[in-house]
Amino acid sequence: MAFNEPSPEDKKIQDALKQSGEIPVHIAIIMDGNGRWAEMKRKPRTFGHREGVHSVRDIVEASGQIGIKYLTLYTFSTENWRRPKSEIAVLMKLLIKSLRNETDKLHENNVRLMSIGDRSALPEKVLKELKEAINKTRNNKGLTLVLALSYSGRWDILNAVRNIASDYRNSRLRLSDINEKLFKQYLVTSEIPEPDLLIRTGGDYRISNFLLWESAYTEFYFDKTFWPEFRRENLYEAIRQYQNRERRFGMTSKQVKTSKH
């Protein structure tokens, strides 16, 4: 079973985006606003998390259809462990349920599932489902869906520093070996290209400890839409905005144009 075919109107939009400019190779998303959306509707915060699953499904499908290679979703941060235990319990149960319900469809659609973060902090049941889903989809060649679970940028950077220090102490590397390329190899994102576009929903203007090292030259797009209402139309608009920007990577506009030719 493949992803649902886009409607004729949706396919026209996707084709227009492909023709109008480069499609980002890697899009990262901070899925914010679930709790606030639910509270506005006088519902428990957990209702927002449950409804947010529909957005995940639509964005994953649209990303696969339009040709995005990597999609990283900020699913649960290390700071989220500070939330009420009752809310964390619901989030973990929802994650288990989603992995059970969605893995087969991801596999059938050639989607490879990965995760980044401190897996040792995850409950055993979550870890079991996650490992099974990753193992089942490991050889798929389509969209790579990366779940950032118990993850934060600072945690990853500190973890990399500790491992580099350990290898230096044990003479596995020299001081002169340490550069940006080597440092990236010690990050949990070492196998993932840096994000071209980072989207944050929910109306806040910050990156909340997400992909700090990797986002040095990432384009940012902030959408006021709460995550449970974020759909492919919002994704398309973010891509349009991305296509209208000039990525200079420290160079001048003239240099960028010359390098493209």
N, C-alpha and C positions, 0 to 999 in steps of 0.2 A: 504494500500500500504506500503510494507516494503522498507527498504533501498535497493538500487540496489544490486543485487548479485555481489560479486567481481568476476573478471575474474578468470579462472582456475590458471593462473600464479600468480595473486594477492593473491588468497586464499592460494596457496602454500607458499608464503612469510609470510602471516599472521600466518599460522599453524607453520611454522618454528620458528617464533618469540615466539609464545606461548610455544613451546617446549624447546627453548634455555635458557629461564630465566623468571623472574617475569615481568609481564606487569604492568607498573605504574598504581596505583589506580587513581591518580590525576595528570594530566598534565596541566600546565599553559603556555600560549603563549603570548609573546609580539609581536604583528603583525606589524612589522616595515618595512618601505621601500616603501609604496604605492606612496608617493609623488615623491621620488627620481627616482623610476622606471618609472613613467609617464614622468618626466622631461627628462630622458635619451631618451625617445621615442618622444621628442618634443611635448608632450601632456600636457594639464592642469593637475595640481596635482589631481583634482577631478576625472580624468579618472582612476588614480591608485586606488582610493578608490572604485570606481565602479567595477573594475576588481578584487579587493581583495575579493569581495563577493564570487566569484567562488572558491577561496582557502578555505574560511570558509566552504562552502558547502562540499567540498571534505574531509577536515580534520574532520569535524563533522561526516560524514558518515563512514570514515575509523576508527575513534575512537569507534563508536558504534559497528562496525563489529568485531573489535579486542578485545573488552571487557574492554575498559577503562571506569571507573565509573564516573569520574568527569573531565570535560574539561573547564578550565577558560580562556576566551579570553579578553585581555586588549583592550577593544573596544574604550574607550574615557576617557582620564585622566582629572583630575581637571585642570592640566596645559594646556590642549588642548583648554580650553576656551580662551586662549590668542591668538589663531590663528586668521587670518583674518575672519571677520564676514561672508564673502561670502563663505569661505571654510566650516565654521561651519554649515551654512545653508544647504549646500549640504550634509554634513555628517548626519545631523538630518533627512533630507528628505530620504536619503538612508536607514537610520535605520528604519524609519516608513515603507518604502516599503518592506524592508527585513522581518520585523516582520509580515506584512500582507501576504507576499508571502510564507513564510517558516513555519509559526506556524502550519498549518494543517499537513504538512509533518512530522514535529517534533513530533506532537501528535500521528500520525499514527504509528510512529516508536518507541513509548514508551519513548521518550526523555522528560525529565523534564527541563523546562527553569527557571533559577533564575537570579537575578541581584544583584550586590553589588555596593555601591557607594552612593553619595548624590543625591537621587532622586529629592529632592526639587529644584535642579538647572536645571533639564531637562524641556524642553518646554512641555506644557500641552498635545499637540497632541502625542508627543513621549511617555509621561507617560501613556496616555490612551491606546495606542497600547501595551505597555510593560505590563501593569497590566492585560489586557485581555489575552495576550499570557501566562503569568505566571499562571493565574487562570485556563486557559484551560488545561494546562499540569501538574498541581500541583500534581496529583495522579499517574503520570507515574513512573515506576520503573526501567527503563533502564538507559542510559547515562544521567547524569545531566550536562546540558550546562549552565555555569555561565558567564554572560556578565558583565564585569567590566565597568560601565558607570558613568562618572563624579566621578571617583574613584582615590584615591592615598593612598599609605600606610601611609604617615604622617597624612593625613586627618583622616584616620580611627583610628590611635593611639591616636591622640589628642581628637577625639570625645569620645573614650573609657575613656580617663583620665577625661574628663569633667563629664561624666556620673557616673564614680566611685566616683569622688569628691562630686557630688550632692547626691548620695546615702549615702555616709559617713556623709555628713552634716545633712542629714535627718534621721540619725540613722538606715538606712536600712542595713548597714554592719559595721563591726568593722575594725580597722586598721590591726589587725592580720588575717583578712579574705583575705587580698589582696595577691595573689600569681599568678603564671603563669596560673593555671587552671581557676581561677576567671577572670583574665584579658582577656583571650581568649573568655569568655562568653560575653564580652562587645564589641567585634569586630564584624563587619558585616559578617565576615567569620565564625562565631561561629558554624554554622551547616555544614561546609565544612571541610574535612580533609586537613591537610597541603599538599602542592604539593610535589610529589616525584621528578618530573622533570619539570624544567622551560626552555622553548625554546624561544630564541630571534632570529628573522630573521633580515635581512637587514645589517648585518656586524658590528654593534656596540656592544661593550662589556660593557654594563651596564644594570641595572635593572629598571632604570627610575621610582623610587618611587612605585614599584609594589610589593604588598604582602611582605612588609619589615619584619613584625613580623613572618609571616608564613613560610618564606623561610630560616629560620635559618639552616636547615639541608637538604635543597633541592639541588638536582644535577642540574647544569647549562649546557646548550648546546647552543652554538652560531653558527648560520648558516648564511653565507654571502648572501644566496638567498633572494631577495626582496619578500615581502609577496605575491604579485600577481602571482608569479611563484612558490610559495611553495606548494607542493602537497604531497600526501600520501607517496611517495617514500622518501621524506625528513623526514617525521614523522617516518617512519620505521627506518631510519638510526639513528635518535636521540634515539629511543628506544634501538637499538643495542648498542649504546655507553653507555646508562644507564645500560644495563644488564652486561656490562663488568666492571663496577665500583663496588667497595666495599664500602658500606655505614656503617660507624662505629659509628656514633652518639656519639663521644667522647670516645669510647672504643678502645681497641687494636684489631688487626686482629684476634688474638687467641681467645679473648673473643667473638667476633662476630661469629666465627665458632662454638664455644662451645654452644652459645645461640641458634644457628640454629638447633643443634642436640638435 
